[in-house]
Amino acid sequence: MMDEKRKNELIEFCKEMVSRQSLSGEEGEVAHLVAEAMRSLKYDQVEIDHYGNVIGRMVFGEDGPTIL
């Protein structure tokens, strides 16, 4: 279960995302917002590929499943 503080943070983040213009092919501003959020959450790697997809990676150890 999520605590109230985290719930409110997520709601604010969603509000911030939908307030940004992101027409088809022009999602760069939202992609950068998401990438910065992932960096602040300490993802090990964050990148935006040439299609504009935000890709994040967290490394928890050598072995284990890959989660997509």
Accessible surface in RSA format (square Angstrom, percent):
REM  Atomic radii and reference values for relative SASA: ProtOr
REM  Chains: A
REM  Algorithm: Lee & Richards
REM  Probe-radius: 1.40
REM  Slices: 20
REM RES _ NUM      All-atoms   Total-Side   Main-Chain    Non-polar    All polar
REM                ABS   REL    ABS   REL    ABS   REL    ABS   REL    ABS   REL
RES MET A   1   243.26 126.0 153.74 101.7  89.53 213.2 135.06 114.8 108.20 143.4
RES MET A   2    99.73  51.6  72.96  48.3  26.77  63.7  78.25  66.5  21.48  28.5
RES ASP A   3    93.29  65.4  79.26  78.9  14.04  33.2  46.16 108.6  47.13  47.0
RES GLU A   4   112.76  64.7 106.74  80.8   6.02  14.3  56.78 109.8  55.98  45.7
RES LYS A   5   148.23  72.3 139.73  85.7   8.51  20.3 104.00  93.6  44.23  47.1
RES ARG A   6    90.63  38.1  89.96  45.9   0.67   1.6  36.55  50.0  54.08  32.8
RES LYS A   7   100.07  48.8  99.67  61.2   0.41   1.0  49.33  44.4  50.74  54.1
RES ASN A   8    72.57  50.0  71.50  69.1   1.07   2.6  23.54  56.7  49.03  47.4
RES GLU A   9    72.24  41.5  62.96  47.6   9.28  22.1  38.42  74.3  33.82  27.6
RES LEU A  10    60.88  33.9  60.64  43.4   0.24   0.6  60.88  42.8   0.00   0.0
RES ILE A  11    75.66  43.1  73.08  54.4   2.58   6.2  75.41  54.3   0.25   0.7
RES GLU A  12    99.10  56.9  95.31  72.1   3.79   9.0  45.36  87.7  53.75  43.9
RES PHE A  13    57.14  28.6  51.89  32.1   5.24  13.6  56.48  34.2   0.65   1.9
RES CYS A  14    64.12  48.5  63.91  71.3   0.20   0.5  22.01  55.8  42.11  45.4
RES LYS A  15   116.68  56.9 112.72  69.2   3.96   9.4  71.35  64.2  45.33  48.3
RES GLU A  16    69.31  39.8  66.35  50.2   2.96   7.0  20.86  40.3  48.45  39.6
RES MET A  17    52.15  27.0  49.57  32.8   2.58   6.1  44.66  38.0   7.50   9.9
RES VAL A  18   124.75  82.1  94.12  85.2  30.64  73.8 100.66  87.5  24.09  65.3
RES SER A  19    84.73  71.6  44.94  60.0  39.78  91.6  46.19  98.4  38.54  54.0
RES ARG A  20    64.72  27.2  56.07  28.6   8.64  20.6  11.51  15.7  53.20  32.2
RES GLN A  21   114.38  64.0  97.04  70.9  17.34  41.3  42.96  91.4  71.42  54.2
RES SER A  22    52.21  44.1  31.56  42.1  20.65  47.6   4.13   8.8  48.08  67.4
RES LEU A  23   107.27  59.7 103.60  74.1   3.68   9.2 107.27  75.3   0.00   0.0
RES SER A  24   111.20  94.0  81.82 109.2  29.38  67.7  46.44  98.9  64.77  90.7
RES GLY A  25    70.95  87.5   0.00   N/A  70.95  87.5  36.68 100.7  34.27  76.8
RES GLU A  26   101.87  58.5  87.61  66.3  14.26  33.9  39.49  76.4  62.38  50.9
RES GLU A  27    78.43  45.0  76.36  57.8   2.07   4.9  38.25  74.0  40.18  32.8
RES GLY A  28    39.19  48.3   0.00   N/A  39.19  48.3  32.63  89.6   6.56  14.7
RES GLU A  29    92.88  53.3  81.24  61.5  11.65  27.7  33.53  64.9  59.35  48.5
RES VAL A  30    25.81  17.0  25.81  23.4   0.00   0.0  25.81  22.4   0.00   0.0
RES ALA A  31     7.42   6.8   4.01   6.2   3.42   7.8   7.02   9.9   0.40   1.1
RES HIS A  32   111.96  61.2 111.37  77.4   0.59   1.5  68.28  70.4  43.68  50.8
RES LEU A  33    31.15  17.3  26.23  18.8   4.92  12.4  30.20  21.2   0.95   2.6
RES VAL A  34    37.51  24.7  37.51  34.0   0.00   0.0  37.51  32.6   0.00   0.0
RES ALA A  35     0.15   0.1   0.15   0.2   0.00   0.0   0.15   0.2   0.00   0.0
RES GLU A  36   101.44  58.2  98.31  74.4   3.13   7.5  46.16  89.3  55.29  45.1
RES ALA A  37    25.79  23.7  19.15  29.6   6.63  15.1  24.98  35.2   0.81   2.1
RES MET A  38    27.26  14.1  27.26  18.0   0.00   0.0  23.79  20.2   3.48   4.6
RES ARG A  39   106.63  44.8  95.60  48.7  11.03  26.3  46.55  63.6  60.08  36.4
RES SER A  40    80.69  68.2  54.09  72.2  26.60  61.3  48.79 103.9  31.90  44.7
RES LEU A  41    89.35  49.8  77.35  55.3  12.00  30.2  79.50  55.8   9.85  26.5
RES LYS A  42   162.90  79.5 148.21  90.9  14.69  35.0 101.26  91.1  61.64  65.7
RES TYR A  43    67.41  31.5  51.77  29.5  15.65  40.7  11.55   8.7  55.86  68.9
RES ASP A  44    83.55  58.5  50.42  50.2  33.12  78.3  16.21  38.1  67.34  67.2
RES GLN A  45   103.80  58.0  97.81  71.5   5.99  14.3  36.03  76.7  67.78  51.4
RES VAL A  46    23.78  15.6   1.63   1.5  22.15  53.4   1.75   1.5  22.03  59.7
RES GLU A  47    97.09  55.7  93.45  70.7   3.65   8.7  27.95  54.1  69.15  56.5
RES ILE A  48    56.26  32.0  27.44  20.4  28.81  69.4  27.44  19.8  28.81  78.2
RES ASP A  49    36.30  25.4  24.67  24.6  11.64  27.5  19.03  44.8  17.27  17.2
RES HIS A  50   160.17  87.5 115.96  80.6  44.21 113.1 102.32 105.5  57.85  67.3
RES TYR A  51   171.68  80.2 135.57  77.1  36.12  94.0  99.30  74.6  72.39  89.2
RES GLY A  52    35.76  44.1   0.00   N/A  35.76  44.1  24.48  67.2  11.28  25.3
RES ASN A  53    80.92  55.8  75.90  73.3   5.02  12.1  18.42  44.3  62.51  60.4
RES VAL A  54    41.15  27.1  12.98  11.8  28.17  67.9  12.98  11.3  28.17  76.4
RES ILE A  55    80.53  45.8  76.51  57.0   4.02   9.7  79.44  57.2   1.09   2.9
RES GLY A  56    29.66  36.6   0.00   N/A  29.66  36.6   0.29   0.8  29.37  65.8
RES ARG A  57   135.50  56.9 131.48  67.0   4.03   9.6  36.14  49.4  99.37  60.2
RES MET A  58    79.54  41.2  58.61  38.8  20.93  49.8  40.11  34.1  39.43  52.2
RES VAL A  59    81.00  53.3  56.64  51.3  24.37  58.7  59.75  51.9  21.26  57.6
RES PHE A  60   179.08  89.6 136.66  84.6  42.42 110.4 143.88  87.2  35.20 100.7
RES GLY A  61    47.34  58.4   0.00   N/A  47.34  58.4  31.55  86.6  15.79  35.4
RES GLU A  62   180.64 103.7 140.16 106.0  40.48  96.4  60.18 116.4 120.46  98.3
RES ASP A  63   139.05  97.4 110.91 110.4  28.14  66.5  40.61  95.6  98.45  98.2
RES GLY A  64    59.92  73.9   0.00   N/A  59.92  73.9  26.97  74.0  32.96  73.8
RES PRO A  65   123.43  90.0  92.05  83.9  31.37 114.0 103.19  85.2  20.24 125.8
RES THR A  66   120.43  85.7  88.73  90.0  31.70  75.5  58.39  78.4  62.04  93.8
RES ILE A  67   153.91  87.6 123.47  92.0  30.43  73.4 126.45  91.1  27.46  74.5
RES LEU A  68   205.71 114.6 136.33  97.5  69.39 174.4 167.34 117.5  38.37 103.3
END  Absolute sums over single chains surface
CHAIN  1 A     6052.1       4768.5       1283.6       3416.5       2635.6
END  Absolute sums over all chains
TOTAL          6052.1       4768.5       1283.6       3416.5       2635.6
